[in-house]
């Protein structure tokens, strides 16, 4: 039996699908809310659904005895201003869950975030313990950084797996609103206006649209999570991106190609409110991931975008 927290969400629901494909017995720990996330769990084999708090209680009493917990549940809104709420749900809950898992010898894999690297001045390497000097830029990033730092300080990173997700895109993100990927937002712009708007560059080192991110397809993310699930001898905190940054212009051109239209890109000023903290480049250093033998192949950007558009976004029921 495997528990997946945040299983009705974007990444969690894709993980559940892959677990079902492998015949695994899955318990869901999530709050379904009112955004329609329940749709991500249709056509899935689910043994049981519990709330996150009930999960802790059932683990503590022993009424639930999973072999592994895949912890994707968290507040994922990077613009959430309530630092206390983020601390409670993203940091403290993960710490409570980790203590229970370690005490009962349950495999634990949790979601961290590339946002812990802040503005990237110190690079994006997971091979060094940078937790004491990293400078997260918002409360969300701080909440993720704080648990990573706790895990390293307590030595838990030698017993569990933390994955620092970079820019994930793909099916089942429709409920995320403003937090959905740039691929999702750009596709909807294209569909409604036949054009895509990108931010102008306000950094002389980058041309308009050449700001870069490490975009990774959600199916690849889920397959890496399962790789760690079935390799319990491997633990630690790892970056999870493709290792190759691509520009926003590349994303737009891939979308136009996927819908067989000529590119029509408009560049607009980056809002002044986000210019001071705007990142122009992120790229996962995945040498540590490769060094432990993870051999999951990644979609390149064009193939991932084409699959997402043609098999999901262009369809009425555009979820996995």
C-alpha positions in Angstrom: 0.0 0.0 0.0 1.3 3.4 -1.0 0.0 6.8 0.3 0.1 9.8 -2.0 -0.6 13.2 -0.4 -1.8 16.0 -2.6 -3.0 13.2 -4.9 -5.8 15.2 -6.4 -3.4 17.9 -7.5 -1.3 18.3 -10.5 1.8 16.2 -10.0 0.2 13.9 -7.4 -2.6 12.8 -9.7 -0.2 11.8 -12.4 1.8 9.8 -9.9 -1.4 8.0 -8.9 -2.1 7.1 -12.5 1.4 5.6 -12.9 1.0 3.7 -9.7 -2.3 2.3 -10.9 -0.6 1.3 -14.1 1.8 -0.8 -12.0 -1.0 -2.4 -10.0 -0.2 -0.6 -6.8 -2.8 -0.2 -4.0 -3.1 3.6 -3.4 -4.5 5.6 -0.4 -5.2 9.2 -1.1 -4.5 12.0 1.4 -5.9 15.3 0.2 -8.5 18.0 0.5 -10.5 18.0 -2.7 -11.8 21.6 -2.4 -14.1 23.3 -4.9 -11.7 23.7 -7.9 -12.9 20.5 -9.5 -9.7 18.5 -8.5 -11.8 15.4 -8.0 -11.8 15.0 -11.8 -8.1 14.1 -11.5 -9.0 11.0 -9.5 -11.7 9.6 -11.8 -10.8 6.4 -13.5 -8.4 5.6 -10.7 -8.3 2.7 -8.4 -8.3 4.2 -4.9 -8.4 2.2 -1.7 -9.3 5.0 0.6 -9.4 8.8 0.8 -8.4 10.6 4.0 -7.7 14.2 5.0 -4.0 15.1 5.7 -4.7 15.4 9.4 -6.4 12.0 9.5 -3.4 10.5 7.8 -1.2 11.6 10.6 -3.6 10.1 13.2 -3.9 6.8 11.3 -0.2 6.5 10.9 0.3 7.2 14.6 -2.2 4.6 15.8 -1.1 2.0 13.2 -4.5 1.7 11.6 -2.8 2.6 8.3 0.4 0.8 7.5 1.8 1.8 4.1 5.0 0.7 2.6 5.7 4.2 1.3 4.4 7.8 1.4 4.8 10.1 -1.6 4.3 13.5 -0.1 3.2 16.0 -2.8 0.7 17.8 -0.7 1.4 21.5 0.1 0.3 25.0 -0.6 1.8 25.5 -4.0 0.7 29.1 -4.6 4.1 30.9 -4.8 2.3 34.2 -4.3 0.7 33.2 -1.0 1.6 36.0 1.5 0.7 34.2 4.7 4.0 33.0 5.9 2.5 31.4 9.1 0.1 29.3 7.0 2.9 28.2 4.7 5.1 27.3 7.7 2.3 25.3 9.2 1.2 23.4 6.1 4.4 23.1 4.1 7.1 22.9 6.7 5.7 21.7 10.0 3.3 19.2 8.5 6.1 17.7 6.5 8.2 17.5 9.6 5.5 15.6 11.5 4.9 13.3 8.6 8.7 12.6 8.3 9.0 11.8 12.0 6.2 9.3 11.8 7.5 7.7 8.6 11.0 7.3 10.0 9.7 5.9 13.2 7.8 3.2 11.4 10.3 2.5 8.7 8.1 3.8 5.9 9.7 5.0 2.7 9.2 8.8 2.2 9.6 10.9 -0.9 8.6 14.5 -0.6 8.3 17.5 -2.9 10.7 20.4 -2.5 11.2 23.2 -5.0 13.8 24.9 -7.1 12.5 28.1 -5.6 14.9 27.5 -2.6 17.7 28.7 -4.8 16.4 32.3 -4.7 17.7 34.5 -7.4 20.2 31.9 -8.5 23.3 33.9 -7.7 24.7 30.8 -5.8 23.8 28.5 -8.7 21.4 25.6 -8.9 23.5 22.7 -7.6 22.2 20.1 -5.2 25.6 18.6 -4.6 26.6 21.1 -1.9 24.8 21.9 1.3 23.8 25.5 0.5 20.8 25.5 2.9 22.5 27.8 5.4 23.3 30.5 2.8 20.4 30.3 0.2 18.1 33.3 0.2 14.6 32.3 -0.9 12.6 35.2 -2.4 9.1 34.7 -1.1 7.3 32.9 1.8 6.5 29.9 -0.2 10.2 29.4 -1.1 11.1 30.0 2.5 8.8 27.3 3.7 10.3 24.7 1.3 13.9 25.8 2.1 13.2 25.5 5.8 12.2 21.9 5.6 15.2 21.0 3.4 17.4 22.7 5.9 15.8 20.8 8.8 16.1 17.5 6.9 19.8 18.1 6.4 20.4 19.3 9.9 18.7 16.3 11.4 20.3 13.8 9.0 17.0 12.8 7.5 18.2 13.4 4.0 20.2 10.2 4.4 17.0 8.3 5.0 14.4 10.0 2.8 14.2 11.6 -0.7 13.5 15.3 -1.4 13.0 16.4 -5.0 13.5 20.1 -6.0 11.0 20.5 -8.9 11.9 23.0 -11.5 9.2 24.3 -14.0 6.7 21.5 -14.4 4.0 21.5 -17.1 1.5 19.0 -18.4 -2.0 17.6 -18.0 -4.0 17.9 -14.8 -2.9 21.5 -14.0 -6.2 23.1 -15.2 -7.3 23.9 -11.6 -4.2 25.8 -10.7 -5.3 29.2 -12.1 -2.6 31.8 -12.1 -0.1 29.1 -10.8 -0.6 26.9 -13.9 2.5 26.6 -16.1 3.4 29.1 -18.8 2.6 26.4 -21.3 -1.0 26.3 -20.1 -1.4 30.0 -20.0 0.3 30.6 -23.4 -1.8 27.9 -25.1 -5.0 29.6 -23.9 -3.8 32.9 -25.1 -3.1 31.4 -28.5 -6.5 29.7 -28.6 -8.4 32.9 -27.7 -6.3 35.6 -29.6 -4.1 33.7 -32.2 -1.1 35.3 -30.5 1.1 34.8 -27.4 2.3 37.6 -25.1 5.7 37.3 -23.5 7.6 39.7 -21.2 10.2 42.0 -22.6 13.6 41.7 -21.2 14.8 44.5 -18.8 18.3 42.9 -18.6 20.7 43.9 -21.3 22.2 40.3 -21.3 18.9 38.8 -22.5 16.9 39.6 -25.6 13.1 39.8 -25.4 11.7 36.3 -24.9 15.1 34.8 -24.2 14.6 34.6 -20.5 15.1 30.9 -19.7 13.7 28.2 -17.4 14.2 24.5 -17.0 10.8 23.2 -18.3 10.1 19.5 -17.4 7.1 17.5 -18.5 5.0 16.1 -15.6 5.1 12.6 -16.9 8.8 12.6 -16.6 8.6 14.0 -13.0 6.2 11.2 -12.0 8.5 8.6 -13.5 11.5 9.9 -11.6 9.4 9.7 -8.4 8.6 6.1 -9.1 12.2 5.4 -9.8 13.1 6.5 -6.3 10.1 4.5 -4.9 11.6 1.3 -6.3 15.2 2.2 -5.4 14.9 2.4 -1.6 18.7 2.2 -1.3 19.0 5.8 -2.8 18.2 8.8 -0.6 19.0 12.5 -0.5 17.8 15.8 -1.9 17.9 16.0 -5.7 17.2 18.6 -8.4 14.5 17.5 -10.8 14.6 19.3 -14.1 15.8 18.3 -17.5 19.2 20.0 -17.0 18.7 22.1 -20.1 17.2 25.6 -19.9 15.0 26.8 -22.7 13.6 30.2 -23.5 10.0 31.4 -23.3 10.3 32.1 -27.0 11.1 28.4 -27.5 7.9 27.6 -25.6 5.8 29.9 -27.7 7.2 28.6 -31.0 6.7 25.0 -29.8 3.0 25.8 -29.1 2.5 27.4 -32.5 4.1 24.4 -34.1 1.8 22.0 -32.2 -1.3 23.8 -33.4 0.1 24.2 -36.9 0.1 28.0 -37.0 2.6 30.7 -37.9 4.2 32.2 -34.8 2.7 35.5 -33.6 4.5 36.7 -30.5 3.9 40.1 -28.8 6.4 41.4 -26.2 5.0 43.4 -23.3 6.7 45.1 -20.3 7.4 43.0 -17.3 5.2 44.4 -14.4 7.3 46.8 -12.3 6.1 45.0 -9.1 8.0 41.8 -10.0 11.0 43.2 -11.9 13.3 43.3 -8.8 12.9 39.6 -8.1 12.4 38.4 -11.7 14.7 35.5 -12.6 16.2 35.5 -16.1 17.8 32.0 -15.9 17.2 28.8 -14.1 18.6 25.4 -15.0 18.8 22.3 -12.9 22.2 20.7 -12.2 21.1 17.1 -12.5 24.6 15.5 -12.2 23.7 14.2 -8.7 20.5 12.6 -10.1 22.5 10.9 -12.9 25.2 9.8 -10.5 22.8 7.6 -8.5 21.8 5.7 -11.6 18.4 7.4 -12.4 17.9 6.5 -16.0 14.5 8.0 -16.7 14.5 9.7 -20.1 13.1 13.2 -20.4 11.0 14.7 -23.2 12.6 17.6 -24.9 10.5 20.8 -24.9 9.1 20.4 -28.4 8.0 16.8 -27.8 6.5 17.5 -24.4 4.5 20.6 -25.6 3.3 18.7 -28.6 2.0 15.8 -26.5 0.4 18.1 -24.0 -1.4 20.2 -26.7 -2.5 17.4 -29.0 -3.5 14.8 -26.5 -4.8 17.0 -23.7 -5.2 20.7 -24.2 -6.9 20.4 -27.6 -9.5 18.0 -26.2 -12.6 18.7 -24.3 -11.7 16.4 -21.4 -8.1 17.6 -21.2 -7.0 15.7 -18.1 -5.1 12.5 -17.7 
